[in-house]
Amino acid sequence: MKVRKNYEIEIKLRITNMREFLRKLARLKAARVRRVFEHNILFDTQGNILRRSGKLLRLRLEWPADRSGAAKRPTSAEARGILTYKSPTGARRRRDSRYKVVEETELEVSNPQRLPPILEGLGLRPTFHYEKRRTLYQLPGLPHLQIDLDETPIGVFVELEGPRRVIDRAARLLGYGPPDYLVTNYWILYRDTCRREGKRPGNMVFRALQKQK
């Protein structure tokens, strides 16, 4: 059992031209570390107490994806499970308003498919499923920065995680600045996309994989 607790400082950037963004990474000699497919499930109480208080409880299943991003549903032995609790309590101050700052506790779990019935037995329920293809990059000279390129059903985003100054430096290298920073989560991005398109929010999953469920 591996438990990790830390403060997470990050931003998201919306990528409108993925080819150009990949060219920028290549020019910066970014190293591709790994590529996975994620299926995430958010759990909450009947009254959505966690969401309304800015907290999050998430079960993530991830498994390797090929270069095209294709991924079959894994067996229980192939999927890696991570249970994450995030809370903004005591972590966000006024000077942090440009960044998303949360206290994060992560627990790696074996047999993650067995966890949802346990959480539901404790009065929690799955409220939102979302999927993404995530590719992790590292930039030379910025060892404390994590770059996650996320391909999602609502578009492509990149998450920059690390110290504030390092995030700002990396954003500048990639051609972005503070006005471009997004400090929200995928549920809100998905909800806002549905509102703009006049759709009722459901789950943010890829259609081809939704049929396999």
N, C-alpha and C positions, 0 to 999 in steps of 0.2 A: 504494500500500500504506500503510495507516494502522495504526500500532502504538500502543497506549495502555497504560501501566503505572501503577498506583496502589494505594493501600490502600483497600479497600472496608469501610465500617462500615455495618451494616444490621441491621434486625430484621424479622420478619414478625408480622402480627396476623391472627388468624382472624376472618373476618366472617361472623356468623351471620344477619344481617338486612341484605341488600344495599340494599334500598330506604331503610332508615333511615340507612345509611352514606352513600348518595348525597345524602340530605337534609342530613346534617352537612356534607358537602363544599360543597353549595350555600350553606348558611348562612355558611360560612367564605369564600365567594366564591372557591373553588378554580377555577383555569383548566384546562380540558381541553386538553392539548397534542397528543396523537396516540393512535391506537388501532391495534394490530397483532395479527396472529395469529402465534404462534410454534410451530415444531416444533424441539425440542431433542434432540440425540443425545449421550449420554455415551460416551466411549471409555475402555477400560482394558486392562490386560494380562490374560493368561489366568488369573493368580492374583489379579486385582483388587488389585494393589499400590497403585494410586492411591487407590482408595476406602479401603483399610485404613490408609493413612497420612494420611487427611484431605485429599487433593488431588483435583483435578477437571480433566478435559479435556473441553470441550464444544463441539460444533458447533451453532450456532443458525442456523436459517433463519427469517426473518421477512418478512412482507409486509402491506400495508394490509388492514384489516378494516372493514366498514361499521358503522353504529351498532348493528345487531343482533348483530354479532360474526361474521356469516356470512363465509366466506372459501373461495374455490376454491383448488385446488392451483395455484401460480403457475408460470409459465415460468421458465427459468433467468435470464432478463433481469429478471424482476419480483422475485425473491427476493433479499434482502440476507443475506449470510453473515458470521457473526462466529465466529471461533475463540477460545475463552477458556481460559486456564489459571489455576487458583486454588490457592493454597497457604497454609496457616495458619502456616508456618514463620516464627518470629521476629515474628509479627504479633499473637499473642494473649497477653495478659498477664492476671494475676488480676483486675485492675481492669476488664478488658474482658468479664468473664464474662456480663454482661447483654446483650452485643451479639455479633453475628457479625462478626469482623474477619479479613479475608484479604488477602493480596497477590494482585493480579489483573493479568494481562497479556492484552490483547485485540488481535486482528488482524482487520481487515476483509478478507474474501477475495472475489474475483470468481469466478464459476462454482463456487459452493460444492458443487454436486452432484459435482464431480470430486474432492473432497477425501477422502471416505471410503475409496476404494480405495488412496489413498496412505498413509493412516494404518494401514489393515489390512496393507499391505505392510511397514510398520515394526513389525509384531507387535502392534498394538492392534486391538481389536474393539469393535463397538457393544454396550454392555451394557444401556442403558436409553433408551427414547424417552419424551418427555413433551411435552404440548402445553398451551398456555394462550392465552387472549385477554387481552392486556395493554393497559390504558389508563393513560397517563401524565398526572398532574396536577401543578400547582404551586400552592402557597399564597402569597398576598400577604404580604410581610414576611419570608418564609423562602426566599430565593433559592438557598441552598445545600442545600436539601432536595429529594430526588426521591421522589415518591409514585407507586408502581406498583400499580394495582389488577389483580389476577390472577384471572380466572375459569378454574378448572381442573376436570377430571373428578372431583376429590375435594372440591370446595367452592371458596369464594371467600376469597382472602387479599389483604392489602395489604402491600407492602414499603416501609419507610421507610429511605432511605439518605442519609447525610450525617454531619455532626459529632454527637457524642453528645448534647450539650445541645440541639441542634436536633431530634434524634429524640425526646428526652424531651418537649420542648415541643409538638411536633406530635402526639405520642401523647396528651398531656393534652387538647389541643384537640379531638381526635377521641373522647375519652371512654375512653381506655385508660391503663394504667399498667404498670410493670415486671413485675408478675405475669402480664401477658398476653403478654409478649414471647416470640416463638419464634425460636430461633437455629440452626435446622436447615435442611436443604435439601429439595427436593421429592422426591427419592428416599426419604429417611427418612420424610417425611410420608405418602407413598404406601404404603411398606412397612408402617408402623404401622396405616394404615387397613385394609389387606388383612388384617393379623393380627386386628384387632378384628372384622372381618366374616367371618373364617374362609375367606378366599380366598387363592389362590396368587398372589404378585406377578408381573406381566407388564410391560406398558408402560402408562404413564398417558396414554392418548390418548382423544379423543372417538370414540365408536363410529361415528357417521355418516362421519367422515373416515377411520377405520380401514378401512372397506369400500372406500374409493377407492384404497388403496395396492396 
